């Protein structure tokens, strides 16, 4: 009996550390404009993108092995959809006081080494991550401008296959395609996996 309890406890610990929950309550939630420091030192705000119809907001970080699988896919998504009015904003809400790998200086190094073509923003106070309800990295959201407000239309995974992108169902891209076509998002919420974001509060 004790072995079963220990095994169950370890299983919960693994899930808790890596993430893998689909949490209700994200969809149709409104998000206020936000401004964060980019790796180039400038403050970047959602208000800087006057013609934006929406954003792909992806919570990611430096150290998470699963998030690292998506480097090129982040670039590809931004390259394709930014000209259509839906740029990608990557946000790091990891607690840099706990994870030394998540310092601003190492974010700058990560962006340079990985060749990020999009803003990589430091959420030092974790307020933006909390506003979205970001749970782990990568956790993707698609927000859309409705009646002057940003509304979450998609929450979850970038796609359903981290290791084999050519076989993956592009969940975020599908959501943006639907919204650009004026249609409801076909799959507004999916389950994503990654390293847990722990909030100080």
Secondary structure, 3 states (H helix, E strand, C coil): CHHHHHHHHHHHHHHHHHCCCCCCCCCCCEECCCEEEECCCCEEEHHHCCCCCEEEEEECCCCCHHHHCCHHHHHHHHHHHHHHCEEEEEEECCCCCCCHHHCHHHHHHHHHHHCCCCEEEECCCCHHHHHHCCCEECEEEEEEEECCEEEEEEEECCCCCCCCHHHCCCHHHHHHHHHHCCCCCCCCECCCCCEECCCCC
